[in-house]
Amino acid sequence: MPLSPARTRLLVASLLVVGFLGALDHTIVSTSLATIAGELGALEHMSWVVVGYTLASTVLLPVFGKLGDVLGPRAVFHTSLVAFLIASLLCGFATDMAWLIVARVIQGASSAGLQLMSQTIVAKVSTPRERPKYMAVIGAAFPIAILVGPLVGGLITDYWGWPWVFWINLPVGVAALVLALIAVPHIEGGARGRFDVAGATTFTVALVALVLAVTWFADPAARAGALGALAVSLLALMTFFFVERRAAEPIVPLRLFADRTIAAGTALSAIIGIGLFSITAYLPTYVQMAYRTSATVSGLVPIATVFGMLVSNLLSGFLASRTGRYRVYPILGTTLGALGLLVMALLPVGMPLWVPMVVMAVVGLGTGAFMSLIVAVVQSAAPPKDIGAVTASVNIVRQVGSTVTTAIIGAVIGFGVAALLPSAMDDATLTPALVQAASPAVQAGVAGIYRDVFAPVFLALAAVYALGIVAAVLLPHGRLSDEASATVEPRPATA
């Protein structure tokens, strides 16, 4: 469905604004969590403000993907945006934690619809050749939100009050809705047949149980519940595969993964969640303890990582659209990621802070090189009627990989530090401020412990990126087509 250049620019601008709203809502709340929990008197349930949002935005991805294929992405996109604005309003008026968590679940669910339908709409209105640059622009919303979200959230909480963390979405969201009503064209749904209720139900149960299992496992008191949830997840997942193989219109068409481009691209998307998104949350802690910096200074390392991701995401998208070549970027990106994380595993303590900043910026550059591009490539290999479903699959593996690996890394760090600390020190009360107030010998000892604990984590993540090199090499040779009905044009030459 070709659009005029002016309308295309308007469409991309509206999708970028909406994508930024959804991404920012996930990062802006983190700074205000303690204030919200204190005022609502439910500190013990604070984590569910984040977990509820993340859980809903993950488990409903395949549902929204299939709905987009059946009903058309425009209807799902507009409905999701209206639901997101209503949920934002309800979040700000919350008088207790239960109210806030329910509203955050609605926010997370609608955010999934916005993220997924933005990518699907781009796929429907552009040629495979044009798609990478548009995906890169929309994908820039995520790293920008990571960079500015915590700062904006802190300023709003301090000067306006925490309800405005949610209400700030309303004026921007209403403007984005008006823009979207004008810019997003009517797109017919391509899929037919009954909605796969059994597949949606079993998949939702499997993912909810899995997220609960990894969330509870870190708490020794909830270990039995975590094992039970894991058993439920495995049973539901096996049932899901059984159902999908027999469904007339499966919510996740497993037949698509017989295509090498889709299979390799989905694996690459998972590597982004497992290999980088999972470690980002722990980088400030590592820097504070191993490099003995303040909390403010420790944020420079993840900032360098995200900035590298932002730059290469835009650069690879525009270059791929200009040349039509795409295979070289994931190969180069996974190689940079593997090398950067390997260097992080080998870095001795006591290095200047700019060293890990540069190394993690290289990891970010590598990851950004295929972060949005791989979505466009996978979409180009899918039949038009399954674009929503395959886009959902690429996003699901990334989010689930990040969620599960984040929990695993947290457990490894917790157990590792506790095992290596001298008996005179209590890991439950160990803080960066306490370490920095100790003697130089104690500081050096703690820095060495954190280096020893994090080194195998970085090494394992480097191995994940090394597997990504294999997946990238398995991508077929070809060029993205200029024809809307075509996918990838085979080429005899290398990427």
Beta strands, then each sheet from edge to edge (+ up, - down):
strand 1: 479-480
strand 2: 488-489
sheet 1: 1+ 2-
end
